[in-house]
Amino acid sequence: MADYVQECRSALERCPPGHPDRSAALNELAVSLSDRFRQRGVQSDLDESIKLHRDALLLRPPGHSLRSSSFNNLAVGLEDRFRQRGVQSDLDECIELHRDALRLRAPGHFMRCFSLNNLANSLKVRFMQRGVQSDLDDSIELHRHALLLRPPGDPLRPVSLNNLASSLRERFTQRGVQSDLDDCIELLRDALLLFPLGHRDRPVPLNNLAVGLKDRFRERGDQSDLDECIELHRDALFLRPPGHSDRSLSLNNLALSLADRFRQRGVQSDLDESIELHREALLLRPPGHSDRSVALGSLANSLRDRFQHRGVQSDLDESIELYRDALLLCSPGHRGRSLFLDNLAKSLKDRFTQWGVQSDLDETFSLFLQLSNISHAVSRADLTTARSWITSAEETNHSSSLVAYQTALRFLDQHVAFLSSSSRHFDVVRIATASLAVDAFSCSIRHEALTTAVELVEQGRAVFWTQLARFRTTLDELSMAPNTGAALAEEFKQLSFRLRNAFDQSTEDQQIRQLTMQWDDVVSRIRMLPDFSRFLLPPLFSDLQKAAKEGPVIIVNASQYSCDALIVLSDRDPVHVPIDITRTELSDLSSEFQSLSKDFGCVDTQNELLKILRKLWSDIVDPIVQALKVSDIRPGSRIWWCPTAEFTLLPLHAAGLYEKKKDSLSHMYISSYTPTLATLVRARHHISRDPSPQHFVAIGQGNAEGEKPLLCVAPELAVVAQHLAPIVSSFTSLEDSNATVEGALNAMNHNQWLHLACHGRPNRQQPFESSFAMCDGPLKIKDIIRSNWQNPEFAFLSACHTTVGDEKSPDESIHLAAAMQFSGFRSVIGSMWSVDDEVAQEFVSAFYSNLVDGSGRLDCKRAAMAVNKAAMALKKAGRKSKRNIPLEQQIVFVHIGV
């Protein structure tokens, strides 16, 4: 190599300035020096190579056939120097040069694939440094384009497969979308097949496939993934002997996988081997190495594991010093900083627990408090670290606990915003939100910050619906804003329509992400306008308090730390009502009720149901009623329940003693429900004030394929027509063969008032698949979400289980009734369990006789009162005719909304 460098120098000397071959000679010497740098690591070779590439570029002006090559070669040298010294300007210049090269290599250019690949790799490197999400998304799309240009049989196809897989894995790490990880693994298996035994580059796909399998093991716990991962890493390490430039990578990755297996199976030799491998990897990543922080943190992790299992204090002390060193190498914004901060803080807390040194605990929380100042785009790691802060603060009763919750919920909002609003991402949302809002509410109560409690529980519940609801934001005030207001309102409206319409369609993820980025940009520009700085930001208490304009809203919260109710009133501070029940007791009660409700209509459950309703009254509802009385809420007033966690599964509206001359809630107040306060505020805001035409559609499907016939659907629709046809502007009825999915959606688009009688099909495991049974198939929640109905007012869902959602995440309220409400219906009647269609017919008749106001018009604000009166009418009718109308059928329907 030294001889070749000298030959290139001699060749350059023979090409003085002005010589036609001078740029080629400069380039050849630069490339030879770059190659020698990669072999020997002498920094001066790299610096000289970069200078020579700059000189060559100057001799290749715009229009020169080799200008794109000079752009590319200079960019590669700058990226090499960045990896060595970490100077950010080198990386930024490298990316711009790669962009310049790509512009000169238009579609059809034989080197376009190389420029796509190089730019994608550099963007990924910058993402790893700074965490800008658009860099990672762009990298993935560039790699996809490069792969299309390398079809099966192309010798460089395995490189493109590997690169695309690597970027997909990184995005999975950031956002947690399982499909990215599965796609990554499949791409790497394809790549490995193209690197047979003996191929010099085989260690690359071996290593990367192993890393993907390790990630999947951590997500899903399949032991075979972990065992295969370890064997692949051993194979890769064997092919990277001492002296190989990537040996440290294989040492580190094998060590990480052995540590994972130790945590699963407890074999001490796995942990000891992991530590020794990490030590060897660290020696190969000296100060200045771009991956030294990873090596420091990985060794620290294994030492901390060994301390936790064997209690050797020196392991913990060493891990803390290693974490400190790793953190020093990660400036604010570095993708690994939160993880190292988290581990250092937890290790210091471990040492405090062991020895009680206050300075360790103080440092723990001074580290965590750094999170509250993060200004860059947050990742899953940031949210995980904020959760660790919460756990540590709760365990030690630290004063920063409320700030920790506020920080975590802010991170949650940003994290969810990076995901396209698709049911494919619902599991990510569910995991991210788990218990965060209800615990934040409890913490706020314990800190006597009652208005903060309302803000935080609102911010962390129904997150998925809140995201979707942003696409339906009313823009009247924005349209009236001076200058750019009207234009921004129209741009926001168009992008929102396209995003909502793309929900769960076959639209490419990248197209949705591009739309989301444009939507975010419009929102940012709107917030720059006067009076719009809080546009679509989480609402303040002063905004949420408007939900109580026509009656108190009662948030009933269940947390592992406490159970509480908070009565939100329109004209004063919230009222706190402690609830004397633990989360465990509540969970048992909810499970008991869920089991019982499955038997409704099959066996006599009245005694067991009464027992539960009485317990709900004595333990939960009666203390709230007493507080309502103290707050001067008169009997007969309307109240709104906003339950969380297991409370969402219980019939709070029906609580009572059910004994003569004894209290029950339905005789004292008229109950409604709302998933969130913001939902109720939106519904109130949309109420029509003018006497516009009232168009009503009644849809009935009693003979859906695969379902038990509903014999009373036709009579029920006849009852609805009898009550309403004479008074509404138009009345449409769709039955049987006319009650199709398309027919129903079209009818709902032309009518603001809806009665729907059919089978409801809840899907607790995949709630977005929950549906109404139509003639030709299911009308699903996802169909409702994509709808664009004009000013819908009211929906009566005379079907089973329409308020039943995902049992794993009740706070997300993914059920049919909520879908109708979030799609714009201001007032919705739904059912909490199975409905007897014969009893439903009677209920419907009593209901609609009370929905008409004094002027002879339908009034959706009378719906809650009409439900209450219909339930009482059923009870009286049963007594009068001496029929046994089961109690569960008298209380099955609930009102949601205004």
Secondary structure, 3 states (H helix, E strand, C coil): CHHHHHHHHHHHHCCCCCCCCHHHHHHHHHHHHHHHHHHHCCHHHHHHHHHHHHHHHHCCCCCCCCHHHHHHHHHHHHHHHHHHHCCHHHHHHHHHHHHHHHHHCCCCCCCHHHHHHHHHHHHHHHHHHHCCHHHHHHHHHHHHHHHHCCCCCCCCHHHHHHHHHHHHHHHHHHHCCHHHHHHHHHHHHHHHHCCCCCCCCCHHHHHHHHHHHHHHHHHHCCHHHHHHHHHHHHHHHHCCCCCCCCHHHHHHHHHHHHHHHHHHHCCHHHHHHHHHHHHHHHHCCCCCCCCHHHHHHHHHHHHHHHHHHHCCHHHHHHHHHHHHHHHHCCCCCCCCHHHHHHHHHHHHHHHHHHHCCHHHHHHHHHHHHHHHHCCCCCCHHHHHHHHHHHHHHHHHCCCCHHHHHHHHHHHHHHHHHCCCCCHHHHHHHHHHHCCHHHHHHHHHHHCCCHHHHHHHHHHCCCHHHHHHHHHHCCCHHHHHCCCCHHHHHHHHHHHHHHHHHCCCCCCCHHHHHHHHHHHHHHHHHHHCCCCCCCCCCCCCHHHHHHHHCCCCEEEEEECCCCEEEEEECCCCCCEEEECCCCHHHHHHHHHHHHHHHCCCCCCCCHHHHHHHHHHHHHHHHHHHHHHHHHCCCCCCCEEEEEECHHHHHCCHHHCECCCCCCCEHHHCCEEEECCCHHHHHHHHHCCCCCCCCCEEEEEECCCCCCCCCCCCHHHHHHHHHHHHCCCCCEEEEEEHHHCCHHHHHHHHHHCCEEEEECCEECCCCCHHHCEEEECCEEEEHHHHHCCCCCCCCEEEEECCCCCCCCCCCHHHCCCHHHHHHHCCCCEEEEECCCCCHHHHHHHHHHHHCCCECCCCCECHHHHHHHHHHHHHHHHHHHHHHCCCCCHHHHCCEEEEEC
